[in-house]
Amino acid sequence: MNWIPFKKKKDESEALDPLSVTLSDLKPDYVLDYDLKTWQVTAQHYYDYEGDRVDEWELSCGDDVAYLERAEDDSISWGLTRKIPVSNIEGNIRAHMSKYDDPPDEVTCNGVIYYGESSAVGSFYKDGGDEGQEFIIWNYFDESGKLTLSLEQWDEDAYDASVGEVVEEYQFSSILPVA
């Protein structure tokens, strides 16, 4: 091997081929373009559903915060969601949960009817940490199967909700680490 005394060592950002970076490679401080906006990855979390892992990246663009999720079963699927107040879902979800221990099979939010698809018990690992927080999730889809609504129960009476859509990897571009 030839010794070249003044050759600079490549740092990680120089070694990264921007044409080979995919959504699955996202890390905090990366940026990407989606829906005519540039988003920054501000956090990376994951969920464990009895051995099935779902990765989640928190994305920010100004005041807008969205969550990009990646699940892999037979194939990779992507979803992009935003948190909403549980009160945006029509009806009294808390009262229904108290009475039946489950949300209704059908819910309406912002004029869209969502149908119950699945539920699971899982653990949430903030920032990829070692200790997970247990929760229950109920997933809903609209009639087209493209719009989603999720209801999460974290404690006896602590609920979160989110709405979103199924997205495709090709909808994202210019995935790069911040220099």
C-alpha atoms as one frame of an Amber mdcrd trajectory, in Angstrom:
protein
   0.000   0.000   0.000   1.322   3.422  -0.891   1.631   5.910   1.907   0.246
   9.352   1.048   1.134  11.660   3.968  -1.106  14.626   3.132  -4.230  12.832
   1.956  -7.272  13.854   4.002  -9.294  11.128   5.673 -12.889  10.950   4.559
 -15.363  11.706   7.279 -18.753   9.945   7.426 -20.625  12.616   5.440 -18.084
  12.533   2.610 -18.238   8.744   2.461 -22.039   8.757   2.193 -23.316   8.286
  -1.339 -26.442  10.480  -1.486 -27.850   8.402  -4.325 -27.876   5.270  -2.176
 -29.596   6.691   0.938 -33.117   5.338   1.474 -35.898   6.133   3.924 -34.836
   3.152   6.034 -31.448   4.866   6.547 -32.961   7.947   8.229 -31.386   9.200
  11.429 -31.922  12.308  13.542 -30.639  15.448  11.799 -31.266  14.071   8.314
 -33.419  16.139   5.965 -35.769  14.967   3.239 -38.335  16.386   0.861 -41.975
  15.350   0.959 -45.060  17.069  -0.430 -43.122  20.143  -1.629 -41.612  20.744
   1.837 -38.220  20.019   3.374 -38.506  18.099   6.634 -35.871  17.498   9.318
 -35.691  14.265  11.303 -35.814  15.394  14.945 -36.073  12.001  16.685 -36.072
   8.262  16.031 -38.150   5.809  18.082 -39.419   2.284  17.692 -42.303   0.088
  18.763 -42.180  -3.604  19.612 -45.375  -5.577  19.071 -44.518  -8.994  20.536
 -41.360  -9.258  18.418 -42.600  -7.260  15.416 -40.697  -3.979  15.183 -42.052
  -0.721  13.758 -39.594   2.159  13.312 -40.761   5.750  13.700 -39.084   9.016
  12.760 -40.352  12.357  14.025 -40.248  14.911  11.208 -40.486  18.698  11.579
 -41.072  21.433   9.039 -41.629  24.755  10.789 -44.521  24.233  13.223 -45.698
  21.086  11.416 -44.754  17.770  13.080 -45.406  14.411  11.434 -44.415  10.834
  12.197 -43.082   8.514   9.516 -43.534   4.829  10.353 -41.938   1.813   8.716
 -43.327  -1.682   9.267 -42.019  -4.856   7.697 -44.018  -8.034   7.368 -43.958
  -9.756   3.982 -43.095  -6.358   2.512 -42.211  -2.893   3.798 -45.085  -0.493
   4.388 -44.939   3.205   5.241 -47.342   5.549   6.969 -47.217   9.265   7.743
 -49.321  10.474  10.676 -49.994  13.574  12.743 -51.217  13.679  16.349 -54.738
  14.996  16.917 -56.783  15.622  20.053 -58.913  12.590  20.939 -61.848  15.019
  21.065 -61.594  15.371  17.250 -63.086  11.867  17.011 -66.885  12.089  17.058
 -68.666  10.598  20.050 -67.318  10.126  23.533 -64.418   7.687  23.109 -63.495
   7.794  26.809 -67.040   6.840  27.890 -67.172   4.047  25.304 -63.782   2.736
  26.496 -64.922   2.828  30.143 -68.049   0.859  29.334 -66.661  -1.683  26.820
 -62.843  -1.678  27.351 -62.471  -1.134  23.577 -63.233   1.737  21.225 -66.097
   1.415  18.721 -65.600  -0.669  15.568 -66.305   2.424  13.472 -65.324   6.041
  14.211 -65.701   9.348  12.392 -63.111  12.112  12.394 -63.231  15.303  10.300
 -66.056  13.838   8.210 -64.161  10.641   7.344 -65.511   7.264   8.505 -62.805
   4.851   9.694 -63.284   1.114  10.212 -61.480  -0.935  12.852 -58.731  -3.045
  11.301 -56.535  -4.333  14.125 -55.414  -3.902  17.700 -52.200  -4.815  19.473
 -50.332  -4.543  22.735 -46.898  -3.042  22.334 -43.995  -1.232  23.916 -42.725
   2.186  22.837 -38.980   2.887  22.960 -38.361   6.641  22.909 -35.136   7.572
  21.118 -34.343   3.854  20.788 -33.895   3.523  24.567 -33.712   0.297  26.542
 -36.901   0.624  28.590 -40.212   0.488  26.785 -43.525   1.957  27.831 -46.470
  -0.410  27.347 -49.606   0.641  25.506 -52.538  -0.683  23.479 -53.225   0.522
  19.944 -56.310   0.286  17.750 -55.802   0.900  14.012 -58.523   2.083  11.654
 -58.637   2.650   7.880 -61.084   4.531   5.694 -62.991   2.763   2.925 -60.139
   3.317   0.415 -57.537   1.785   2.755 -55.341   4.866   2.280 -56.323   7.046
   5.258 -55.542   5.885   8.779 -56.597   6.679  12.313 -54.943   5.239  15.404
 -56.075   5.359  19.003 -53.525   4.566  21.718 -54.182   3.854  25.387 -51.149
   4.505  27.590 -52.593   4.258  31.080 -56.012   3.605  32.550 -57.411   6.855
  31.124 -54.587   8.355  29.001 -55.292   8.323  25.267 -53.548   9.645  22.161
 -54.909   9.736  18.638 -53.385  10.312  15.227 -54.569  10.478  11.648 -52.530
   9.905   8.552 -52.140   8.131   5.298 -50.373   5.216   3.709 -47.368   6.582
   1.784 -44.851   5.153  -0.654 -41.078   5.473  -0.474 -40.919   7.124  -3.908
 -42.864  10.118  -2.517 -39.765  11.152  -0.543 -36.610  12.571  -2.074 -33.365
  14.424  -1.344 -32.600  12.351   1.760 -29.369  13.733   3.236 -27.655  14.193
   6.588 -27.319  17.798   7.737 -23.707  18.813   7.177
